[in-house]
Amino acid sequence: MCEACGCAHEHGHGKSGVRQRVDVHESLFAANRALARENRKHFDSRGLVVINMISSPGSGKTTLLEKTIEALDAEIRIGVIEGDIETERDADRIRAKGVPAVQLTTGGACHLDAAQVHRGLHLLEHEVGGSDIKLLFIENVGNLVCPAAFDLGEHQRMVTVSVPEGSDKPAKYPKAFSTSQLFLISKTDLLPYFDFSLDEARREALRINPELEMIECSAVSGEGFEQWLDWLRRLCAARPVVS
């Protein structure tokens, strides 16, 4: 885990140590929020729709993106910012679909922050042919804890849980759900093989966030996939056209 968000920070001894830790991290969060607001202004000036994707590792985010690009390529120009601790493997998979992608490697940090996304957008717009995109996905580092604390300037945040992970994730990681607008349950083709209760996942998620939208889909079988695509189409149709 990383020092930046405090998740690996040891507890200090005495009041002064605790106070210093709180002040340092609140200052970090305040600076991130300020830059996130600037990111959002830039996104809005471009008429972009920006989605921050958070999940545990292996939930199927990259596969979902690959299938989404294949389905929407003729309708919506898509760009992707990939966040990982190391390697460009996910970005390479997206580039293979003919979509501009930038890989941000954190070198150990467990989340992306607004400053990294600002740099990634600059690279996307000016170096890898993404100046005409209308829908930007930010695939965050695989983690249901730290990414939930960092606003990136996105318009929508989605949290994904795959069937093999278990239906208890909303109850265990409430902040990821309270700060999101969409809960996507992925790999539903595997429901017959895992002890995953859709009722439990829905109930706990809505208890935490009654406004949360929910989609259940499989990028492999196609079940529920059109609902996901329609959600994206509605978001893009609702954005003002910038001339």
RATA-V799188 format. One record per backbone hydrogen bond with DSSP energy under -0.5 kcal/mol. CO is the residue of the C=O (numbers start at 1). NH is the residue of the N-H. E is the energy in kcal/mol with one decimal. If there is no record, write none. Layout:
BEGIN
co:nh:e
CO:NH:E
CO:NH:E
END
This chain:
BEGIN
co:nh:e
2:7:-0.6
2:8:-1.0
3:6:-0.5
6:9:-1.2
13:17:-0.6
14:18:-1.6
15:19:-2.7
16:20:-2.3
17:21:-1.8
18:22:-2.3
19:23:-2.5
20:24:-2.4
21:25:-2.1
22:26:-2.4
23:27:-2.2
24:28:-1.8
25:29:-2.5
26:30:-2.5
27:31:-2.2
28:32:-2.2
29:33:-2.6
30:34:-2.1
31:35:-2.0
32:36:-2.4
33:37:-1.9
34:38:-1.4
35:39:-2.5
36:40:-2.5
37:41:-2.0
38:42:-2.1
39:43:-2.8
40:44:-2.8
41:45:-2.2
42:46:-1.3
43:47:-0.6
43:48:-2.5
44:47:-0.9
48:50:-0.5
49:136:-3.2
50:155:-1.9
50:156:-1.9
51:53:-0.7
51:138:-3.1
52:54:-0.6
52:158:-2.6
53:140:-2.1
54:160:-2.3
55:143:-2.7
56:59:-1.2
60:64:-2.4
61:65:-2.3
62:66:-2.5
63:67:-2.4
64:68:-2.1
65:69:-2.8
66:70:-2.0
67:71:-1.8
68:72:-2.4
69:73:-1.5
72:75:-1.8
72:76:-2.7
76:78:-0.6
77:134:-3.2
77:135:-1.9
78:100:-0.5
79:137:-2.5
80:82:-0.5
80:102:-2.1
81:139:-2.6
82:84:-0.5
82:104:-3.6
84:106:-2.3
85:107:-1.7
88:92:-2.5
89:93:-1.8
90:94:-1.9
91:95:-2.8
92:96:-1.8
94:97:-1.6
94:99:-1.1
95:98:-2.3
100:80:-2.0
102:82:-3.2
102:104:-0.5
103:105:-0.6
104:84:-2.2
104:106:-0.5
106:109:-0.8
113:117:-2.0
114:118:-2.2
115:119:-2.0
116:120:-2.6
117:121:-2.7
118:122:-1.8
119:123:-2.2
120:124:-2.5
121:125:-2.7
122:126:-2.3
123:127:-2.4
123:128:-1.2
124:130:-2.4
130:133:-1.2
134:49:-1.9
135:79:-2.4
135:137:-0.5
136:51:-2.6
137:81:-2.8
137:139:-0.7
138:53:-3.0
138:140:-1.1
139:83:-2.7
141:143:-0.6
145:148:-1.0
146:149:-2.0
147:150:-1.1
149:151:-0.6
156:52:-2.7
157:181:-3.1
157:182:-1.6
158:54:-2.7
159:184:-2.4
160:56:-0.6
161:186:-1.9
162:165:-1.5
162:166:-0.7
163:166:-1.1
166:169:-0.8
168:172:-1.8
169:173:-2.5
173:176:-0.8
173:177:-0.7
174:177:-0.8
174:178:-2.7
175:179:-1.7
177:180:-0.8
181:213:-2.4
182:159:-2.6
182:184:-0.6
183:185:-0.6
183:215:-2.3
184:161:-2.0
184:186:-0.7
185:217:-2.7
186:163:-2.0
187:190:-2.0
188:191:-1.6
190:193:-1.9
190:194:-0.6
191:194:-0.9
194:196:-1.8
196:198:-0.8
197:201:-2.3
198:202:-2.6
199:203:-2.7
200:204:-2.7
201:205:-2.0
202:206:-2.5
203:207:-1.9
204:208:-1.7
205:209:-2.5
209:212:-1.9
213:183:-2.9
215:185:-2.8
215:217:-0.5
217:188:-1.3
218:222:-1.6
222:225:-1.8
222:226:-0.5
223:218:-2.2
224:228:-1.3
225:229:-2.2
226:230:-2.5
227:231:-1.9
228:232:-1.9
229:233:-2.5
230:234:-2.4
231:235:-1.8
232:236:-2.3
233:237:-2.5
234:238:-1.6
235:239:-0.7
236:239:-0.7
241:243:-0.6
END
